[in-house]
Amino acid sequence: MLILRSLHSPDRHPVALTIGNFDGVHLGHQALLSRLLGEAKSRGLLSAVVIFEPHPREFFTPEQAPARLTSLREKLELLAELGVDRVHICRFNTEFAQMSANSFIDALYKNLAVKYILIGDDFRFGSGRSGDFGLIEKVAGQQGFNVEAMHSVLFDGIRVSSTAVRTALAAGHMRAASRFLGRPYGISGRVVHGDKLGREIGFPTANVQMKHNRPPFTGIFVVRVTGDHISPLHGAASLGVRPTVHTNGRAVLEIHLLDFAGEIYGQHLRVEFLHKLRNEEKYPDLPSLTKQIALDVEHTKKWFNEHG
């Protein structure tokens, strides 16, 4: 997959294009991308996706922006797995935010050799969110390319959306989130050195570096861990601010891997969250925390014995 950090193409090969944030790359996104790839193939076009970095809401109101489901790297990896040919990353800054809807469409048509555009039925774009499907359809008629809108995907009567995934995760409903995503929710990152507290209390942990603006949920979880150089491993994970031992408020993802003693510092891992054990809590002292961690590990082993 070719990654381009602008609305310019390295060649003039015509493309079938879609536009959006694609946070989480959930079932709704996957349905849209599947249709895009099918249209690209039938029309002899390359498939292209335009995304924004940062998310527009992170630019305008960073304190109120939703927690990211996927980092930029995770999003690109998922798009590549689905078979997208090209991704254009638009730097969302003051200049881009002031671009009119018409100028944005012109840039797509003139710079990317667009022959077909597929967007969600609620997609808005341009300064003041003034652009919509009707505007693209009007320009398409003038410039001679095709445009179609895709309706929302429903699952058990619920509209599949990034918001629905966040809501499920925040409530600890890992199974519901996985149904909306078509896979278990996961966070990827490189294993970095931490404070080694887990090793001191008898439960060594892998500290996974996160690139999210903040995690979409916190707590203690049953997880499955995969990586390029390891077989899938089972573990118990803590995702949160660790209030018993820290007061800086920074979220950390730590995993205690069951029956594993290998060296994985520097490796890039994917942590899949399968089941929530409990909320994060503050304990009066380290022995109390250690006792609870031992219970969490036992509950994790029991969960895997029951669910495989």
Secondary structure, 3 states (H helix, E strand, C coil): CEEECCCCCCCCCCEEEEECCCCCCCHHHHHHHHHHHHHHHHHCCEEEEEEEECCHHHHHCCCCCCCCCCCHHHHHHHHHHHCCCEEEEEECCHHHHCCCHHHHHHHHHHHHCEEEEEEECCCCECHHHCECHHHHHHHHHHHCCEEEEECCCEECCEECCHHHHHHHHHCCCHHHHHHHHCCCCEEEEEEECCCCHHHHCCCCCEEECCCCCCCCCCEEEEEEEEECCEEEEEEEEEEECCCCCCCCCCCEEEEEECCCCCCCCCCEEEEEEEEEEECCCCCCCHHHHHHHHHHHHHHHHHHHHHHC
